[in-house]
Amino acid sequence: MAEAATEETGTAVTEAAAEGKQEQRLERQWTFWLDNQSKPKQGAAWGSSLRKVYTFDTIQEFWW
């Protein structure tokens, strides 16, 4: 079972499976975004200043 999960999600699961730890999946994938308002552009569309910081789908990825 760990082998199938490793193929689906990549490095984080591979490391956890190698150490014998069980991944705790979240119901949905989450992403942290940074909204840089320090230099607002006049007439810029909402979200044009958003930058993706980190995406995770397990509790272990969140805490690492």
C-alpha positions as CSV (number, residue, x, y, z in Angstrom):
1,M,0.0,0.0,0.0
2,A,2.8,2.4,0.8
3,E,4.3,1.7,-2.6
4,A,1.2,2.8,-4.4
5,A,1.0,6.0,-2.4
6,T,4.6,6.8,-3.1
7,E,4.0,6.7,-6.8
8,E,1.1,9.1,-6.6
9,T,2.5,11.9,-4.5
10,G,6.3,11.9,-4.8
11,T,9.2,12.7,-2.6
12,A,7.4,13.5,0.8
13,V,5.6,10.1,0.7
14,T,8.8,8.3,-0.4
15,E,10.7,9.6,2.6
16,A,7.9,8.8,5.0
17,A,7.5,5.3,3.6
18,A,11.2,4.7,3.9
19,E,11.1,5.7,7.5
20,G,8.1,3.5,8.2
21,K,5.8,6.5,9.0
22,Q,2.2,6.6,7.9
23,E,1.1,9.7,6.0
24,Q,-2.1,11.5,7.2
25,R,-3.9,12.8,4.2
26,L,-6.0,15.9,4.3
27,E,-9.4,15.9,2.6
28,R,-8.2,18.6,0.2
29,Q,-4.9,20.1,-1.0
30,W,-4.1,23.4,0.5
31,T,-1.9,26.3,-0.8
32,F,-0.5,29.3,1.1
33,W,-0.4,32.5,-0.9
34,L,1.4,35.8,-0.3
35,D,-0.4,39.0,-1.2
36,N,2.3,41.6,-1.7
37,Q,0.5,45.0,-1.2
38,S,3.7,46.9,-0.7
39,K,3.7,48.2,-4.3
40,P,0.1,48.3,-5.4
41,K,-0.2,48.9,-9.2
42,Q,-2.9,51.3,-10.2
43,G,-5.6,49.6,-12.2
44,A,-4.2,46.1,-11.6
45,A,-6.6,43.3,-11.4
46,W,-7.2,41.7,-8.0
47,G,-4.9,38.8,-7.5
48,S,-2.1,40.1,-9.8
49,S,0.1,40.5,-6.7
50,L,-0.6,37.0,-5.3
51,R,2.4,34.7,-5.2
52,K,2.1,30.9,-4.4
53,V,4.3,30.1,-1.4
54,Y,3.6,26.4,-0.6
55,T,1.2,23.6,-1.4
56,F,0.5,20.5,0.7
57,D,-1.9,17.7,1.1
58,T,-0.7,15.8,4.2
59,I,-0.3,16.9,7.8
60,Q,3.3,15.9,7.7
61,E,4.0,18.2,4.7
62,F,2.3,21.1,6.7
63,W,4.5,20.7,9.7
64,W,7.8,20.0,7.9
